[in-house]
Amino acid sequence: MAKEFEIGHPDDDKPSEEPYSVSTVKKPLSPAEKFYQKGFRLMTGYGGQPKDYVQAAECFLQAISLGNKKACFALGLCYLRGRGVPKDEAKAVQLFKQYPCCESYERLADCYLNGKGVERSVATAREYLLLALQEGSSTAQAMLDSLPKE
C-alpha cells in the first residue's frame, strides 16, 4: 500500500529553516476504508491473503453501507463475473454508475458495447469511453478506435 504524505508546517507557532516538511504519518483508516481494503485483499489474494469472493463481496457491501464509493466498483466486478454473488450484469451496471471513475466508465462502455445487463448501444459505449478518456484512461482511445461505426 502506498504511503500517504502530509505536507504542512512542522510547528505553526515557530518558524523553521524549512517552512514545510513531508512526513509519513499515516492517517487512521475509516471503518468504510477498512472494509474496502479487506474486501480487496480477499478478492485479489493481495499480500498472501487466501481468496474468498463471498467474504470479499460482504466486505464491499459493508463498505458501501458506510459510504465508500470505491466499493461500488469492486462489488460491480463481483456481480459482473459472478464471484461471491450470483452473476447479475444489470446490478453490475448500476454499481459502476455509482462510482464515476475511469475504470467504471471503461466497464460501462464494455457493458453497453456487448449488451451486458443493458441494451446494446455503441453510441452509449462511445460516450462512456469519452468520459474515461477525460479521466485519463490509457486504454480508452484504443477502445474508441476499435468501436464499430453506427
C-alpha positions as protocol buffer text, in pm:
chain_id: "A"
residue {
  index: 1
  type: MET
  ca { x: 0 y: 0 z: 0 }
}
residue {
  index: 2
  type: ALA
  ca { x: 131 y: 344 z: -88 }
}
residue {
  index: 3
  type: LYS
  ca { x: 225 y: 579 z: 190 }
}
residue {
  index: 4
  type: GLU
  ca { x: 12 y: 886 z: 238 }
}
residue {
  index: 5
  type: PHE
  ca { x: 211 y: 1206 z: 270 }
}
residue {
  index: 6
  type: GLU
  ca { x: 101 y: 1502 z: 468 }
}
residue {
  index: 7
  type: ILE
  ca { x: 254 y: 1838 z: 389 }
}
residue {
  index: 8
  type: GLY
  ca { x: 244 y: 2113 z: 647 }
}
residue {
  index: 9
  type: HIS
  ca { x: 442 y: 2344 z: 867 }
}
residue {
  index: 10
  type: PRO
  ca { x: 609 y: 2141 z: 1142 }
}
residue {
  index: 11
  type: ASP
  ca { x: 516 y: 2396 z: 1407 }
}
residue {
  index: 12
  type: ASP
  ca { x: 278 y: 2674 z: 1312 }
}
residue {
  index: 13
  type: ASP
  ca { x: 388 y: 2892 z: 1606 }
}
residue {
  index: 14
  type: LYS
  ca { x: 762 y: 2881 z: 1537 }
}
residue {
  index: 15
  type: PRO
  ca { x: 930 y: 2948 z: 1204 }
}
residue {
  index: 16
  type: SER
  ca { x: 1183 y: 2692 z: 1094 }
}
residue {
  index: 17
  type: GLU
  ca { x: 1461 y: 2685 z: 840 }
}
residue {
  index: 18
  type: GLU
  ca { x: 1242 y: 2458 z: 627 }
}
residue {
  index: 19
  type: PRO
  ca { x: 893 y: 2607 z: 604 }
}
residue {
  index: 20
  type: TYR
  ca { x: 732 y: 2279 z: 502 }
}
residue {
  index: 21
  type: SER
  ca { x: 804 y: 1923 z: 593 }
}
residue {
  index: 22
  type: VAL
  ca { x: 696 y: 1594 z: 444 }
}
residue {
  index: 23
  type: SER
  ca { x: 608 y: 1327 z: 693 }
}
residue {
  index: 24
  type: THR
  ca { x: 499 y: 969 z: 651 }
}
residue {
  index: 25
  type: VAL
  ca { x: 233 y: 998 z: 919 }
}
residue {
  index: 26
  type: LYS
  ca { x: -43 y: 756 z: 830 }
}
residue {
  index: 27
  type: LYS
  ca { x: -393 y: 880 z: 880 }
}
residue {
  index: 28
  type: PRO
  ca { x: -619 y: 630 z: 1055 }
}
residue {
  index: 29
  type: LEU
  ca { x: -843 y: 443 z: 815 }
}
residue {
  index: 30
  type: SER
  ca { x: -1216 y: 492 z: 837 }
}
residue {
  index: 31
  type: PRO
  ca { x: -1427 y: 181 z: 904 }
}
residue {
  index: 32
  type: ALA
  ca { x: -1554 y: 205 z: 544 }
}
residue {
  index: 33
  type: GLU
  ca { x: -1199 y: 207 z: 406 }
}
residue {
  index: 34
  type: LYS
  ca { x: -1102 y: -85 z: 631 }
}
residue {
  index: 35
  type: PHE
  ca { x: -1389 y: -294 z: 490 }
}
residue {
  index: 36
  type: TYR
  ca { x: -1296 y: -192 z: 135 }
}
residue {
  index: 37
  type: GLN
  ca { x: -931 y: -285 z: 181 }
}
residue {
  index: 38
  type: LYS
  ca { x: -1017 y: -616 z: 346 }
}
residue {
  index: 39
  type: GLY
  ca { x: -1253 y: -694 z: 55 }
}
residue {
  index: 40
  type: PHE
  ca { x: -981 y: -604 z: -194 }
}
residue {
  index: 41
  type: ARG
  ca { x: -733 y: -840 z: -25 }
}
residue {
  index: 42
  type: LEU
  ca { x: -993 y: -1119 z: -18 }
}
residue {
  index: 43
  type: MET
  ca { x: -1086 y: -1065 z: -383 }
}
residue {
  index: 44
  type: THR
  ca { x: -731 y: -1046 z: -518 }
}
residue {
  index: 45
  type: GLY
  ca { x: -528 y: -1253 z: -275 }
}
residue {
  index: 46
  type: TYR
  ca { x: -309 y: -947 z: -218 }
}
residue {
  index: 47
  type: GLY
  ca { x: -46 y: -992 z: 49 }
}
residue {
  index: 48
  type: GLY
  ca { x: -85 y: -1368 z: 56 }
}
residue {
  index: 49
  type: GLN
  ca { x: -446 y: -1343 z: 173 }
}
residue {
  index: 50
  type: PRO
  ca { x: -642 y: -1652 z: 59 }
}
residue {
  index: 51
  type: LYS
  ca { x: -906 y: -1557 z: -196 }
}
residue {
  index: 52
  type: ASP
  ca { x: -1262 y: -1564 z: -67 }
}
residue {
  index: 53
  type: TYR
  ca { x: -1507 y: -1400 z: -305 }
}
residue {
  index: 54
  type: VAL
  ca { x: -1810 y: -1441 z: -77 }
}
residue {
  index: 55
  type: GLN
  ca { x: -1638 y: -1262 z: 212 }
}
residue {
  index: 56
  type: ALA
  ca { x: -1498 y: -1002 z: -29 }
}
residue {
  index: 57
  type: ALA
  ca { x: -1848 y: -919 z: -156 }
}
residue {
  index: 58
  type: GLU
  ca { x: -1972 y: -894 z: 204 }
}
residue {
  index: 59
  type: CYS
  ca { x: -1689 y: -654 z: 287 }
}
residue {
  index: 60
  type: PHE
  ca { x: -1770 y: -440 z: -15 }
}
residue {
  index: 61
  type: LEU
  ca { x: -2138 y: -428 z: 88 }
}
residue {
  index: 62
  type: GLN
  ca { x: -2034 y: -315 z: 437 }
}
residue {
  index: 63
  type: ALA
  ca { x: -1802 y: -52 z: 291 }
}
residue {
  index: 64
  type: ILE
  ca { x: -2080 y: 79 z: 66 }
}
residue {
  index: 65
  type: SER
  ca { x: -2322 y: 97 z: 359 }
}
residue {
  index: 66
  type: LEU
  ca { x: -2064 y: 313 z: 538 }
}
residue {
  index: 67
  type: GLY
  ca { x: -2022 y: 545 z: 239 }
}
residue {
  index: 68
  type: ASN
  ca { x: -1723 y: 404 z: 49 }
}
residue {
  index: 69
  type: LYS
  ca { x: -1795 y: 461 z: -322 }
}
residue {
  index: 70
  type: LYS
  ca { x: -1486 y: 272 z: -445 }
}
residue {
  index: 71
  type: ALA
  ca { x: -1650 y: -40 z: -313 }
}
residue {
  index: 72
  type: CYS
  ca { x: -1932 y: 12 z: -566 }
}
residue {
  index: 73
  type: PHE
  ca { x: -1687 y: -54 z: -847 }
}
residue {
  index: 74
  type: ALA
  ca { x: -1538 y: -358 z: -672 }
}
residue {
  index: 75
  type: LEU
  ca { x: -1879 y: -508 z: -593 }
}
residue {
  index: 76
  type: GLY
  ca { x: -1982 y: -435 z: -952 }
}
residue {
  index: 77
  type: LEU
  ca { x: -1693 y: -654 z: -1068 }
}
residue {
  index: 78
  type: CYS
  ca { x: -1816 y: -929 z: -837 }
}
residue {
  index: 79
  type: TYR
  ca { x: -2164 y: -915 z: -990 }
}
residue {
  index: 80
  type: LEU
  ca { x: -2031 y: -887 z: -1345 }
}
residue {
  index: 81
  type: ARG
  ca { x: -1823 y: -1204 z: -1300 }
}
residue {
  index: 82
  type: GLY
  ca { x: -2048 y: -1389 z: -1056 }
}
residue {
  index: 83
  type: ARG
  ca { x: -1777 y: -1405 z: -791 }
}
residue {
  index: 84
  type: GLY
  ca { x: -1908 y: -1430 z: -436 }
}
residue {
  index: 85
  type: VAL
  ca { x: -2255 y: -1326 z: -552 }
}
residue {
  index: 86
  type: PRO
  ca { x: -2490 y: -1456 z: -822 }
}
residue {
  index: 87
  type: LYS
  ca { x: -2393 y: -1320 z: -1163 }
}
residue {
  index: 88
  type: ASP
  ca { x: -2609 y: -1014 z: -1233 }
}
residue {
  index: 89
  type: GLU
  ca { x: -2482 y: -789 z: -1510 }
}
residue {
  index: 90
  type: ALA
  ca { x: -2765 y: -534 z: -1465 }
}
residue {
  index: 91
  type: LYS
  ca { x: -2672 y: -492 z: -1098 }
}
residue {
  index: 92
  type: ALA
  ca { x: -2307 y: -455 z: -1200 }
}
residue {
  index: 93
  type: VAL
  ca { x: -2402 y: -169 z: -1435 }
}
residue {
  index: 94
  type: GLN
  ca { x: -2595 y: 4 z: -1155 }
}
residue {
  index: 95
  type: LEU
  ca { x: -2297 y: -23 z: -923 }
}
residue {
  index: 96
  type: PHE
  ca { x: -2049 y: 104 z: -1183 }
}
residue {
  index: 97
  type: LYS
  ca { x: -2268 y: 411 z: -1231 }
}
residue {
  index: 98
  type: GLN
  ca { x: -2245 y: 490 z: -859 }
}
residue {
  index: 99
  type: TYR
  ca { x: -1868 y: 537 z: -870 }
}
residue {
  index: 100
  type: PRO
  ca { x: -1781 y: 764 z: -1163 }
}
residue {
  index: 101
  type: CYS
  ca { x: -1416 y: 699 z: -1244 }
}
residue {
  index: 102
  type: CYS
  ca { x: -1202 y: 596 z: -1535 }
}
residue {
  index: 103
  type: GLU
  ca { x: -1233 y: 222 z: -1464 }
}
residue {
  index: 104
  type: SER
  ca { x: -1610 y: 239 z: -1417 }
}
residue {
  index: 105
  type: TYR
  ca { x: -1650 y: 424 z: -1745 }
}
residue {
  index: 106
  type: GLU
  ca { x: -1445 y: 159 z: -1925 }
}
residue {
  index: 107
  type: ARG
  ca { x: -1655 y: -122 z: -1775 }
}
residue {
  index: 108
  type: LEU
  ca { x: -1976 y: 61 z: -1860 }
}
residue {
  index: 109
  type: ALA
  ca { x: -1857 y: 106 z: -2217 }
}
residue {
  index: 110
  type: ASP
  ca { x: -1789 y: -267 z: -2241 }
}
residue {
  index: 111
  type: CYS
  ca { x: -2133 y: -348 z: -2097 }
}
residue {
  index: 112
  type: TYR
  ca { x: -2309 y: -121 z: -2346 }
}
residue {
  index: 113
  type: LEU
  ca { x: -2099 y: -241 z: -2637 }
}
residue {
  index: 114
  type: ASN
  ca { x: -2173 y: -606 z: -2561 }
}
residue {
  index: 115
  type: GLY
  ca { x: -2523 y: -580 z: -2416 }
}
residue {
  index: 116
  type: LYS
  ca { x: -2419 y: -698 z: -2068 }
}
residue {
  index: 117
  type: GLY
  ca { x: -2700 y: -603 z: -1832 }
}
residue {
  index: 118
  type: VAL
  ca { x: -2818 y: -325 z: -2063 }
}
residue {
  index: 119
  type: GLU
  ca { x: -2948 y: -289 z: -2414 }
}
residue {
  index: 120
  type: ARG
  ca { x: -2657 y: -283 z: -2659 }
}
residue {
  index: 121
  type: SER
  ca { x: -2566 y: 70 z: -2766 }
}
residue {
  index: 122
  type: VAL
  ca { x: -2246 y: 163 z: -2945 }
}
residue {
  index: 123
  type: ALA
  ca { x: -2334 y: 532 z: -2903 }
}
residue {
  index: 124
  type: THR
  ca { x: -2360 y: 498 z: -2524 }
}
residue {
  index: 125
  type: ALA
  ca { x: -2039 y: 293 z: -2515 }
}
residue {
  index: 126
  type: ARG
  ca { x: -1868 y: 576 z: -2706 }
}
residue {
  index: 127
  type: GLU
  ca { x: -1997 y: 833 z: -2452 }
}
residue {
  index: 128
  type: TYR
  ca { x: -1854 y: 635 z: -2162 }
}
residue {
  index: 129
  type: LEU
  ca { x: -1520 y: 592 z: -2338 }
}
residue {
  index: 130
  type: LEU
  ca { x: -1501 y: 967 z: -2394 }
}
residue {
  index: 131
  type: LEU
  ca { x: -1560 y: 1017 z: -2021 }
}
residue {
  index: 132
  type: ALA
  ca { x: -1288 y: 762 z: -1944 }
}
residue {
  index: 133
  type: LEU
  ca { x: -1054 y: 947 z: -2178 }
}
residue {
  index: 134
  type: GLN
  ca { x: -1124 y: 1273 z: -1993 }
}
residue {
  index: 135
  type: GLU
  ca { x: -1043 y: 1095 z: -1666 }
}
residue {
  index: 136
  type: GLY
  ca { x: -702 y: 991 z: -1800 }
}
residue {
  index: 137
  type: SER
  ca { x: -766 y: 639 z: -1927 }
}
residue {
  index: 138
  type: SER
  ca { x: -468 y: 487 z: -2101 }
}
residue {
  index: 139
  type: THR
  ca { x: -683 y: 241 z: -2297 }
}
residue {
  index: 140
  type: ALA
  ca { x: -996 y: 438 z: -2386 }
}
residue {
  index: 141
  type: GLN
  ca { x: -855 y: 579 z: -2712 }
}
residue {
  index: 142
  type: ALA
  ca { x: -771 y: 233 z: -2845 }
}
residue {
  index: 143
  type: MET
  ca { x: -1118 y: 114 z: -2742 }
}
residue {
  index: 144
  type: LEU
  ca { x: -1276 y: 415 z: -2917 }
}
residue {
  index: 145
  type: ASP
  ca { x: -1076 y: 346 z: -3233 }
}
residue {
  index: 146
  type: SER
  ca { x: -1198 y: -15 z: -3238 }
}
residue {
  index: 147
  type: LEU
  ca { x: -1569 y: 67 z: -3200 }
}
residue {
  index: 148
  type: PRO
  ca { x: -1792 y: -25 z: -3492 }
}
residue {
  index: 149
  type: LYS
  ca { x: -1941 y: 268 z: -3681 }
}
residue {
  index: 150
  type: GLU
  ca { x: -2311 y: 326 z: -3617 }
}
